[in-house]
Amino acid sequence: MCRLLLTGLATVALGQPLQPAAAAPADTAALHPATYVHAGWAQTTGGQGGPILRVTTLAADGPGSLKAALDTPGPRMVVFEVGGVIDLGGKNWKLREGHVTVAGQTAPDPGITLVKGGLEVFTTDVILQHLSIRPGAYGRPKRSGHDQDGLSTGDGAARVIVDHCTFSWATDENLSASGRRFEGATPDDWRAHTSHAITYSHNLIYEGLGESVHLKGEHSKGSLIHDNVTQILLLGNVYASNRERNALFKGGVWGAMVNNLIYNPGARAVHYNLVAHEWVGRPHQTGRITLAGNVYRAGPGTERGLPLFTLGGVGDVQLFEQDNLALDRQGQPLPLTGRYTASPAQIIPAREPYLPAGLTWLAPRELERVLPTWVGARPWARDPLDFKQLSDIAEDRGQLIDDETQNNPDGLPRRAPTRRRFVEADWNLADMSPKAGWASLFTQVSR
């Protein structure tokens, strides 16, 4: 199992399997697959077949806004005729109407960035692509509360794909999956009420804010996969400079991390933890985790000797581990597993991986050559903040930060609005790819 992790699926893309990046010049679509994604367990067509809703304003609400499009019931394809920053004003938008595709790739440069808030998905059959979400502290006092994820799913969310997006500067988690983890009488009921069949692919997830507004204090976190979430696939993402939860799988989670790059975690890279006092009176469930083809590289903020995967808490986990690399700052091997509990909880080696059908992975030695060229929102017109982050990863300059102004004196982005008419004839509506090919987007930018 050491081939490329991406295949063109009809649920999201209708292309051919990608070829190794070394065979193509740096500006070709093969290196920037955009909507090419293995949908994992999240087999969905999103809003395919529904009407096209055009976002024409950067206002937080009202006619022509992204919020209005998200709140519209029924299948729908959301496209953009405006680019720039949408200020959520400290609010989280709750997406409750499913069967929607949000195609951020259709926006004119500089694309769409959400600030001062995040998205919460409480529905099914959702595809979100090429958005940047940067909640930020925006001057609020430390430990003042109202902390925010970049994006989270909850309460029975299912068949959700978040692909080629950027998440940074969240004051809770950057990107998470959650739900009512103990709703119902049986563990099967619990799993039905939490997020399930979720794919987070080719996202750039970095610099969760540490000593910021969270009431608990330090809270620089990448991804929390909450208790009893199932069929969660983290595929081809880059986690950088989040102190913990890169990702954290809590009790009873069944999920897989395949071909992710984890750089400069602080106290934890990947970890599993069933917390005893949160499960009082309930039978403990065994987690099932697959780690395959991932690379973890320590950075300036990483605790010495930190393993790739650590076990905490009181619950057992079945772990399938294959083809992973863990390296310190000098390129020397780090432990693949460890523990931060004195309980009798065990890492149980699994004979078979817990993976969606047909998913294979790229050899880990190839990851740092190809992932930076395609992760995150709009790689054909890279956001300068993302460009800097990828450069910091390459040069081992990562920082664990408490405020978005620490690494960027300008703070949250402020960009002049741009406009461009969406021409339906230029796009393949089945997967929202440009008919001229993804390379055509690079051509537009370079003129």
MARDO-944036 format. One record per residue: residue in three letters; z, y, x of N, C-alpha, C in turn. Coordinates in steps of 0.2 Angstrom, whole numbers, plus 5000, padded with zeros to 4 digits. Example, Ala and Ser with C-alpha at 12.3 -4.5 7.8 and 13.67 -1.06 7.14 Angstrom:
ALA503949725066503949785062503949845066 SER503549895064503649955068503950005064 
***
This chain:
MET500049945004500050005000500050065004 CYS499550085008499450135012498850175011 ARG498650185005498050225004498250295001 LEU497750334999497950394996498250384989 LEU498750434988499150424982498850454976 LEU498250484976497950514971497350474968 THR497250474961496650444958496450494952 GLY495850494951495650534945495750494939 LEU496250514934496350484928496050524922 ALA495750484917495550514912496050564908 THR496650544908497150584905497250654908 VAL497050664914497150724917496450754920 ALA496150704924495550724927495050664927 LEU494450684927493850634927493550624933 GLY493850644939493450634945493550564948 GLN493250564954493250504958493850504963 PRO494150444965494650444970494550494976 LEU495050524978494950564984494850524990 GLN494550564995494450535001494950555006 PRO495050525012495550555017495350625019 ALA495850665020495750735021495350745028 ALA495450705032495150705039494350705039 ALA494050675033493350675032493050735030 ALA493450785028493150845025493350905028 PRO492950965028493151025031493751055027 ALA494051105030494751125027494651165020 ASP494051185018493951225012493651185007 THR493651125007493351085002493851064996 ALA493551044991493951024985494350964987 ALA494050914991494450854993495150874995 LEU495250924999495850945002496350984996 HIS496051004991496351044986496251014979 PRO496550954978496350914972496450954965 ALA496951004965497051034959497250994953 THR496850984949497050944943497050864944 TYR496750844950496750774951497550754952 VAL497750704948498450684948498450614945 HIS498950574948499050514945499650524940 ALA499450514934499850534928500550494928 GLY500550444932501150404932501350374925 TRP501950374923502150344916501950394911 ALA501750464913501650514908500950514905 GLN500750464902500050464900499950504894 THR499650564895499550614890498850654891 THR498550674886498050724886498250794885 GLY498850804884499150874883498850904876 GLY498550964877498250994871497550984870 GLN497250934874496550914874496250914866 GLY495750944865495450944858495650994854 GLY496151034855496451084851496051154853 PRO496151204849495851264850496051294857 ILE495651344859495851384865496151444863 LEU496751454866497151514865497151554872 ARG496951614871496851654877497451704878 VAL497751704884498251744885497951814888 THR498151864885497751934887498251984889 THR498851974889499352024891499951984895 LEU500252024899500852004903501452024900 ALA501452044894502052064890502451994889 ALA503052004888503551944887503451914880 ASP503151944875503151924869502551964865 GLY502351934859501951974855501251944855 PRO500751974852500051944851499751944858 GLY499451884860499051874866499551864872 SER500151854871500651834876500651754877 LEU500851744883501051664885501551644880 LYS502051674879502551654874502351644867 ALA501851684865501551664858501151604858 ALA500751594864500351534864500851474865 LEU501351474868501851414869502151404862 ASP502251454858502651444852502151424846 THR501551424847501051404842501051324841 PRO501151304835501151234833500451204834 GLY500451134835499751104835499451094842 PRO499051054843498651044849498351104851 ARG498351124858498051194860497951194868 MET497451224870497351234877497451314878 VAL497951324883498151394884497751414891 VAL497351464890496951494896497151564897 PHE496951594903497251664904496651704906 GLU496651764903496151824904496551874908 VAL497151864910497551914914497851884919 GLY497951914925498351884931498951934932 GLY499451914935500051954937500751924936 VAL501251964934501951944934502151954927 ILE502451904924502751904917503551904918 ASP503851964916504551964917504951944911 LEU505351884912505651854906506251894904 GLY506451944908507051984906507751944905 GLY507851894910508451854910508451794905 LYS507951784901507951734896507551674899 ASN507751614896507351554897506951544891 TRP506351524892505851514886505951434884 LYS506051424878506151354876505451334873 LEU505151284876504551254873504651194868 ARG504551204862504751154857504051124853 GLU503551164854502951134851502451104856 GLY502351034855502050994860501350994860 HIS500950944863500250944863499951004866 VAL500151024872499851084874499651074882 THR499151104884498951114891498951184893 VAL499351204898499351274900498951274907 ALA498451304907497951294913497951364917 GLY498451364921498551424926497951434930 GLN497551384932497051394936496451434933 THR496551454927495951494924496151564924 ALA496751584927496951654927496551684933 PRO496351754933496151784939496651794944 ASP496451804950496951814955497351874954 PRO498051874955498451834959498751774955 GLY498451754949498751704945499351724941 ILE499751684938500251694934500951674937 THR501351724938502051714940502551734935 LEU503051694934503651704929504251724933 VAL504551774932505151794935505751814930 LYS506351814933506951824929507051784923 GLY506851714924506951664919506651604921 GLY506651554916506251494917506051464911 LEU505751404911505551364905505951304904 GLU506051284898506451224896505951194891 VAL505851124892505351084888505751044884 PHE505651044877506051004873505550974868 THR504950944871504450914866504050864870 THR503550844868503150794871502350814872 ASP502050774876501350784878501250854880 VAL501450874886501350934889501050934896 ILE500550974898500350974904500351054906 LEU500751064912500751134915500451134922 GLN500051174923499751184930499651254932 HIS499751254939499551314943499951384940 LEU500551374939501051424938501551434943 SER501751494944502351504949502951534945 ILE503551504946504151524942504651534948 ARG504951594947505351624952505951664949 PRO506451624946506951654942507351714946 GLY507651704952507951754956508651774954 ALA508951804958509651834956509551904954 TYR509051944956508852014954509452054953 GLY509852054958510352104959511052094955 ARG511052034952511652014948512251994953 PRO512852014951513451994955513551924956 LYS513751904962513851834963514351804958 ARG514251734956514651704952514751734945 SER514251774943514251804936514051764931 GLY513751704932513551664927512751674925 HIS512551644919511951644917511451624922 ASP511551564925511151534930510551504927 GLN509951494930509351474927508951424932 ASP508751374929508251324932507551364932 GLY507151344937506451364936506151324930 LEU506151264930505951224924506351164923 SER506551144917506851084916506551054909 THR506650984909506550954902507150924900 GLY507150914893507850894890507650864883 ASP508250834880508250814873507650774871 GLY507450724874506950674872506250704874 ALA506250744879505550764881505250704884 ALA504550694883504250644885503450654886 ARG503150614891502450624893502350704895 VAL502650724900502650794902502350784909 ILE501850824911501650824918501650904920 VAL502050914926502050974929501750964936 ASP501150994937500650984942500451044946 HIS500451044952500251104956500551174954 CYS501251174953501551234952502051254958 THR502251314958502751334963503451354960 PHE503951334963504651344960505051374966 SER505351424965505851454971506351494968 TRP506851504971507351554970507751544963 ALA507751484961508151464955508951474957 THR509351484952510051494953510451434950 ASP510051384947510351324946509851274949 GLU509451224946508951184950508251224949 ASN507851214954507251234954506751194949 LEU506851134949506451084944506851024942 SER506951014936507450964934507150924928 ALA507550864926507450834920508050804918 SER508250824911508850814908508850794901 GLY509350804897509350784890510050764888 ARG510150744882510750714879510850644882 ARG511250644887511250584891511650524888 PHE512050534883512450484880512450484872 GLU511850514870511750514863511550444860 GLY511950424855511750354852512250304854 ALA512150244851512650194852512550144858 THR511950144861511750094866511450134872 PRO511450094878511050134883510350144882 ASP510050104878509350114876509250184872 ASP509750194867509750254864509850314868 TRP510250304873510350354878509750374882 ARG509350324884508750334887508250374883 ALA508250354876507750384872507850454871 HIS508550484871508650544870508650594876 THR508550564882508450604888507750604890 SER507550644895506850654897506650584899 HIS506050564897505750504900504950514900 ALA504650474904503950474906503750544908 ILE504050564914503950634916503650624923 THR503150664925502850674931502850744934 TYR503150754940503150814944502750804950 SER502150824950501650814956501350874959 HIS501350874966501050924970501350994969 ASN501950994968502351054967502651074974 LEU502751144975503051174980503751194978 ILE504351164980504951174977505451204983 TYR505651264983505951284989506451344988 GLU506951344993507451404993507751414986 GLY508051364984508551374978509151414981 LEU509351464977509851514980510551484980 GLY510951494985511551464987512151504983 GLU512451544987513051584985512751644981 SER512551624974512251674970512651684963 VAL512251674958512651694951512951634948 HIS512851574951513151514947513851514948 LEU514251504942514951504941515251454946 LYS514951404948515251354953515251384960 GLY514851434961514751454968514151424971 GLU514151404977513551374980513151324976 HIS512451344975512051304971511351304973 SER511251294979510551294981510251214980 LYS509951204975509751134973508951134971 GLY508751074973508051064972507851034965 SER508050964964507950934957508550894956 LEU508750904949509250864946508950814941 ILE508950754942508650704937509350674934 HIS509450694928510050684925510150614923 ASP510850594921510950524919510550494914 ASN510250434915509850394910509150414909 VAL508950464913508250484913507850424916 THR507250404913506850344915506150374916 GLN505750324919505050334921504950414923 ILE505350434928505250494931504850484938 LEU504350514939503950514945503850574949 LEU504150574955504050634959503550624964 LEU502950644964502350624968502050684972 GLY502050674978501650724982501950794982 ASN502650804981502950874981503150894988 VAL503250954989503650974995504251014993 TYR504850984996505451014995505651045001 ALA505851115001506051145007506651195006 SER507151185011507651235011508051235005 ASN508151185001508651174996509251134999 ARG509851164998510451135002510551054999 GLU510451044993510550974990510050964985 ARG510050904983509650874977508950884978 ASN508750844983507950844985507650774984 ALA507850734979508150754973508750714972 LEU509250734967509750694965509650654959 PHE509750594959509650544954510350524951 LYS510550544945511250534943511250464940 GLY511850444937511950374935511450344930 GLY511150284932510750254927510050274927 VAL509850324932509150344932508650294935 TRP508050284932507550244934506950284936 GLY506850294942506250334944506050324951 ALA505550364953505150344960505050414963 MET505050414970504850474974504350444979 VAL503750464978503150444982502850494986 ASN502750494992502350544996502550614996 ASN503250624995503550694996503750705003 LEU503650775004503950805011504550835009 ILE505150815013505750855012505950885018 TYR505950945018506150985025506751025024 ASN507151025029507751075030508251065024 PRO508351005022508951005017509551025021 GLY510151045017510751055020511150995021 ALA511550985015512050935015511750865012 ARG511250865008510950805006510150815005 ALA509850755007509150755005509050714999 VAL508950654998508850614992509550584991 HIS509850584985510450554984510550524977 TYR510950474976511150444969511850444968 ASN512050464962512750474961512950464953 LEU513250414951513550404945514250424945 VAL514450484942515050514942515550484938 ALA516150454940516550414936516850454930 HIS517050514931517450554925516950574920 GLU516250574921515750594916515550524912 TRP515750474914515550404911516150374908 VAL516750404907517350374904517250344898 GLY517350274897517350244891516650214890 ARG516150224894515450194894515350144899 PRO514950094898514750044903514250074908 HIS514450074914514050094920513350064920 GLN512850104921512150074921511950074928 THR511550024930511350024937510650064938 GLY510650104943510050144944509450104947 ARG508850124946508250094949507850144953 ILE507850144959507550204963507050174968 THR506450194968505950184973505750244977 LEU505850234984505650284989505050254993 ALA504550284993503950254996503450314999 GLY503350305006502850355009503150425010 ASN503750435009504050505010504250515017 VAL504250585019504450605025504950655024 TYR505550645028506050695028506150715035 ARG506150785036506150815043506750865042 ALA507250855047507850905047507550975050 GLY507951025047507851095050508451125052 PRO508351195053508951225056509551225051 GLY509551215045510151215040510351145039 THR510051095042510251025040510850995044 GLU511350965040511850935044511650885049 ARG512050875054511850825059511850755057 GLY511350715058511350645057511250635049 LEU511050675045510950665038510450615037 PRO510650565033510050515031509650535026 LEU509050505025508550515020508850505013 PHE509250445012509550435005510250415006 THR510650445002511350435002511650414995 LEU512150374995512450344989513150384988 GLY513250414983513950434981514150404974 GLY514750424972514950404966515250334965 VAL515150304959515450234958514950184955 GLY514350204955513850154952513350124957 ASP513150064955512650034960511950064958 VAL511550054964510850074963510450024966 GLN509850004963509349954966508850004969 LEU508849994976508350034980507849994983 PHE507150014981506649994985506350044990 GLU506350034996506250085001505750055006 GLN505150095007504650065011504250125013 ASP504050125020503550175023503850245023 ASN504450255024504750315024504950335031 LEU504850405033505050425039505650475039 ALA506050475043506650525043506750545051 LEU506650605052506650635059507150695060 ASP507450695065507850755067507350815070 ARG507650865072507150925074506850915081 GLN507050855084506650835090506250775089 GLY506150755083505650705081505950635082 GLN506650635083506950565084507250545077 PRO507250475077507350445070508050465067 LEU508150475061508750485057508850415053 PRO509450405051509550345046509150355040 LEU508950295037508650305031509150295025 THR509650265026510150265021510850275023 GLY511350305019512050315020512450315014 ARG513050345015513450345009513950405010 TYR514150435004514750485004515250464998 THR515350404998515850374993516250314997 ALA516950314995517350254997517450204992 SER517050214986517050164981516650104983 PRO516750054979516349984980515649994978 ALA515350044976514650054974514250034979 GLN513649994977513249964982512549994982 ILE512149994987511450004987511149924987 ILE510849904982510649844981509849844983 PRO509649804988508949804990508549774984 ALA508049814982507549784977506949754980 ARG506749694977506249654980505549684978 GLU505549714972504949744970505049824968 PRO504549864969504549934968504549944960 TYR504949994958504850024951504350084952 LEU503750064949503250114950502750104944 PRO502450164942501850154937501350114940 ALA500950084935500450034937499850074941 GLY499650044946499050064950499250124955 LEU499850144956500050194961500150164968 THR499750194972499850174979500050244983 TRP500150234990500350294993499950305000 LEU499950365002499650385009500150365014 ALA499950345020500350335026500750395027 PRO501450395028501850455029501650495035 ARG501350465040501150505046500550555044 GLU500250545039499750585036499950645032 LEU500550645030500850695025500750765027 GLU501050775033501050845035500450875037 ARG499950835037499250855039498850875032 VAL499050845027498650855020499050895015 LEU499750875014500150905009500050985009 PRO500251015014500251085014499551125012 THR499051085012498351115010498251105002 TRP498651064999498551064992499151074987 VAL499751074990500351084985500451154983 GLY500751164977500951224975500351254970 ALA500551314968500051344963499451374967 ARG498851364964498251394966498151394974 PRO498051344977497951334984497351374987 TRP496851384982496251424984496351494985 ALA496951524983497151594983497851594984 ARG498151574990498851554991499251624990 ASP499751614986500251674985500551684992 PRO500651744994500851765001501551735002 LEU501951724997502651694998502551624999 ASP502151594996502051514997501751505004 PHE501251555006500951545013501551555018 LYS501951605017502551605022502951545022 GLN503051525016503551465016503251405020 LEU502551395018502251335022502151345029 SER502151415031502151425039502851415042 ASP503351435038504051415040504151345041 ILE503951305036503951235037503651205043 ALA503051225044502651205050502951225057 GLU503251285057503551305063504351295064 ASP504651255059505351245059505751305059 ARG505551345054505951415053506351415047 GLY506451355043506751365037507451395037 GLN507551425031508251455030508551435023 LEU509151425023509551415017509751485015 ILE509551505009509751575007510151585001 ASP510451645000510851664994510551704989 ASP510051744992509651794988508951804990 GLU508551814985507851814986507651874991 THR508051924992507851974997508051955004 GLN508351895005508551875012507951865016 ASN507551825014506951805017506351845016 ASN506451895011505851935008506152005006 PRO506152055010506452115008506252145001 ASP505652124999505352154993505652124987 GLY505952064988506252024982505751994978 LEU505851994971505351964967504652004967 PRO504151964966503451994967503352044961 ARG503052094963502752154959502052154960 ARG501552144956500852144957500452174951 ALA499952214953499552244948499252194944 PRO499252204937498852164933498052164934 THR497752104934497052094934496852064928 ARG496152074927495852044921495152014922 ARG495051964919494351924919494351884913 ARG493751894910493551854904493551784905 PHE493851744901493751664901493151644898 VAL492751614902492051594900492151514899 GLU492151494893492251424891491651384894 ALA491051404895490551364897490651344905 ASP491051384908491151374915491651314917 TRP491951294912492551244913492451174909 ASN492651124912492651064909493351054905 LEU493251064898493851064894494251004894 ALA493950944896494350884896494950884901 ASP494850914907495350924912495450994915 MET495151044912495151114914495051114922 SER494551084924494251094931493651134930 PRO493451174935492851214935492251174936 LYS491751184931491151144932490751154938 ALA490851204942490551214948490951184954 GLY491451154952491851114957492451164960 TRP492951124962493551164965493351204971 ALA492851184975492651224980492351294978 SER492151304972491851364970492451414969 LEU493051394968493551444968493751474975 PHE493651434980493751464987493151514989 THR492651494986492051544988492151604984 GLN492451604978492551674975493051714979 VAL493551684981494151714985493851744992 SER493451704995493151725002492651785002 ARG492451804996491851854996492151924997 
***
